Amino acid sequence: MAATLTIREHMEVIGADGVHIGTVDRLEGNRIKLTKKDSGQGSHEGHHHYIATSLVAEVDGDKVRLSANADVAVTFEEEADGSA
């Protein structure tokens, strides 16, 4: 949990495998708000998604590394209201 205190906007969020997931917009409570530019396509395009800080394995330099590989971590992304 202490690692999440060092998360800042514009840090890159990557999976455990090093694959880009998104860019930090800001922290909101126990969630990382990702920038809209990393929102995906279709119904996910053009709005923010969130990742729970409980998925953070470490913060190293300007990268937030999650404990799950990118292909799994994106399945945990949430909408603003907390829905998947």
C-alpha positions, 0 to 999 in steps of 0.5 A, a space after each residue: 500500500 505504501 507504494 501507491 502513495 508515490 503514484 503521480 499523474 502521467 506515470 505509465 501503468 504496465 502489467 507484470 509482463 511489462 505491457 502498457 495498460 494505460 497512463 495515470 490521470 490521478 488517484 481517486 480513493 483506492 483506484 487509479 484513474 487512467 487517461 481517456 487516451 488509453 480507454 480502448 475502442 467501441 463502447 469503452 472509447 472516450 471515457 476514463 477507466 479505473 484500476 484498483 490500487 490493490 493490483 499494484 505490485 510496485 512503483 519503479 521510477 515513472 512506472 506503476 507495475 501491476 501484479 497481473 499480466 496486461 491481458 488479465 489486468 484489463 479485465 479488472 478495469 472498472 467504469 467510473 461507477 465501479 462497474 466492470 
